[in-house]
C-alpha cells in the first residue's frame, strides 16, 4: 500500500497524491505547449499564461494558488523578473523558476535558472525539490 506523504492526503487508508500546482509563463506558444505537456505528463497541475500581466491576474484570482511559477524572462508587457518581484511581494511563499533562451545568466535573485532548451525532467526535479524544501521548512 502506498504511504501518505507531505504532499498527499489519506482517505480510508488510501493515499491520494495532490499534484503540485505550477503556473507556466511563456510568450512563445509552441514552447509554452511543449513545456505544459511535459509538466502535465510528469503529474503536475499546470496553468499557463502568455505574459507577466496575464500571470499576475491568474495568481490573484487562482484558488488554490500555484505553488511554483516557471517563467520566461524576456516577455512583452511585464517580463519574468518583474513578475517574480510582484508575485513574491503578494505571495511570499510562492516559488519561482526562471527560464530563458539567452545564454547569459541574469540576476535571478537566488531563484533557479534554466537555459532553453533543457530536459523537462530537470525542470520537474527542480519543481519537486523546491516544493519539498518549502514544506520541510514550514
N, C-alpha and C positions, 0 to 999 in steps of 0.2 A: 504494500500500500504506500502511496506517495505521502510524504510528510508535509505538513504546512510549513511555509517559510515566512519571513518577514513581509513578503510581497504576495501573500495568498491568504485566503480565508478558508475555514473548515466548516463544512456542512455535513452533519451526521457522519463524521469521521472521514469524509472525502475532501481532499484538498482541492480547492478551485483557485488556480492562479489568477491574479489580477494583472492584466497586461500593463506594462509601463506605457504611459501616455507621452507622446512626442509631438511637438509642433515643428514641422519641417518647412523652412522658409527658403525659397529659391525662385529667382525671376526667370530662369530658363525652363520652360515647360517640360522638355524632354528629360532634362536632368532631374527635375522635381519628380516626375513619374517613375523614373528609374530607381531613385533612392527610396521613394514611397513604397514601391513594390518590394524592394529588398528588405526594408524595415518591417513591413507587414508580414512577409514570409518568415521573418525571424520571430514573429509573435508579438510585435509591438503594435499598439494602437496609435495610428498616425492621423493627424490633421495637417492640412497643407495651407500655405499662404504664398502669394506671388511676390510680396514685398513686405517691408517692415511695417508700413501703415496698416495693411490688412492683418498682419500678425498681431499687432497690438490690439486691434479691435477684437480679434478672436480670443486673445488672452483675457481681456477684460470681461468678456461675456461667457467664456467656457466654464461649464460645470459638468464634471470635475475638470479642473485646470490641468494642463500638461505639466509633467514633472521636468521635462527636458525640452529645450529649444535647440534645434540644429539649424543654423542659419548661414547662408552665404554672406560674404562680407560686402561685396560690391553689388548694390541694387539701386534702382531708381526710388525716388521719393524719400525713403528712410533706409539707410544702409544697416548692415548687420551689427556694426559696433554701436550705433545709436539705439537700435532696437534692444540690444543687450542691456545698455545703460538704463533705458526706460523700464524694461521688464524686471530687472533686478531691483530697481527702486520700488516698483509697485509690489513685487512678489519676491522678497529677499531669499526665499528658499528654492527658487527655480534655478535649474542648472542650465548652462549654455555651452554649446559646442559650435565652433566656427569652422566653416568650410570655404575654400576659395580655389579658383583656378590660377591665381597669381602665385608665383614661386617664392616671392619674398614673404617673410613672416611678419605680419603686422603686430602691433601691440594689442594683444588679446586679453590683457589684464588677468592673466593666470588661468584663463579658460583653455580647454583643449582646442587644438587647431589641426585640421586635415587639409592637405593639398590635393585637389581633384586632378586626376581620378585616384581613387583609393579603394581597397577592398571593402565591401559593405560589412563583412564580418568584423573588421577592425572598428568601424563605427558602432556596430551593435555591441561589441565588447566594451567600448568606452562608455556607452549609454548605461549598460548594466553596472559597470564599475561606479559611475557617478551616483546612480540611484542607491546602490548597496552602501556606498560610503556615507551618503547623506542619512540613510536610515540607521546605520550603526552609530552615527554621531548625534542622533536625535535624543 
